[in-house]
Amino acid sequence: MESKRQQKVGRQIQKDLGEIFQKDAQHLTNGSFVTITAVRVTPDLSIARAYLSFLPENKKTFLLETIKENTRFIRLKLAERVRHQLRIVPHLQFYIDDTAEYAAKMDLLFSDIVIPPLQPDEEEETH
């Protein structure tokens, strides 16, 4: 479980990364829409793991690799924004957030389940 400090730092980094991708790093996304869905920070605040979601989704692995190759540039831009709040700018690690895909897959699996109606004698046993 994350401490309040980790949560605060994570939210701040999430907000700042969102602005960086909108304003300073548009050339990295090639017109794709990038959403930072979550940022998890280690207890010593040295590493920030950012989970990204992309639209359109067909280029997400390519975009993630491009972002990973330019992590140094993104960290520099982040340092400009958080230099008065944090002593050390955390190292950034980027991951694809697949929770939406996972939820869609679970919905599909549950929609295929056929549950037969209870028989009259089974209803009496359950009450």
N, C-alpha and C positions, 0 to 999 in steps of 0.2 A: 504494500500500500504506500502510495506517495505521500510525503509530508506536504503541509500547506505551502512551504517555500518552493518545493518542486512543482507543485501545481501552478503557483503564481508565475514562476519562471517559464514553465511550459506554455501557459496561456499567452504570456508576453511574446515568446519566440514564435508561437503560432500566428499571432496577429502581425508581427513584423515580417515573417516569411511570406505571409499572404500579400502584404504590400510590396515586398521585394519582387515577387513573381508578377504582380500587376504592373509595376512601374519600371524597375531596374533590370529585370531579367526576361523581358518579353522575347528577346531574341533566342532564348533557350527553349522556349515552348512552341515555337513555330505556329503561333495562332491558336494553339490548344488552350483549353481552360483548365487551370490547375487549382485544386482545392486542397488545403492542408487540413485534413480531418482531425488529426491529433498530434500532439508533441509530448513525448515522455522523456523526462530528464532523470539521469542517474542521481543517486543521493548526494554525491559530491559535486554535482552540477557541471561535470566536465564533458558529458556526452548528452546530446539531444537527438532522440530518434523521432524523425518527422514522418508521418504516414500521409501519403499523397493519393489523391483521386484525380483522374484525368477524363476530360471529355474532348474529343471522341476517344473511346476506349481502345480502338484498334491500334493506336500508336503508343500505348502506355509503356511497353518495355523499352522502346527506342527513346522515349522522352525521359524515362527514369535513368537510363544510361547517360544521356546527355547531361542531365542534372548532376549525376554523380561525378562526371568528368569535370564539372564546373563548380564543385563544392567549395573550392578555395575562394572563388569570386563571390559566391553567395555568403560565405562566412565573413568575408570582408565587408560586404554590404550590411550584414547583420551587426557586425562590430561597430559600424558607424551609428547604428540606431540604439544599441544597448550599452554603449561605453560608459554612461553615467549610472546605470542600474546594476551592472555586473562587473566584478573584478576580472573574471576570465570569461572569454567568449567560448561557449561549449563547442566541441567538435560536432559536426553535423553528420548524421547518417540518415539516408533516405530509403523509404520502403513504400511499396505499393499497398494501399489500403484496399483489401478485398472483402470487407464486411458486406458491402451492398451485393456483390456477386454471391457470397455465401448465403445471405438472406434470401435471395432469389432462388438459389438452388434448393434451400430448405422448403420454401413455399411450393416449388414444383414437386418435390418429393411428397409433401403432405397433401397436395391436391390429387395425387394419384392413388392415395390410400382409400380403399372402399371399406366402410364400416357397416356391416349388416345391421338392420334394425333388431331390437330386442324382441324375442318371442314372448307371448303372454305369460308363460310359466316362469321365464327368467325374470320378468319384471316383479313378480310376487316374491321371489327369493331375495332380490336386492333390497326390498323395503323392510 
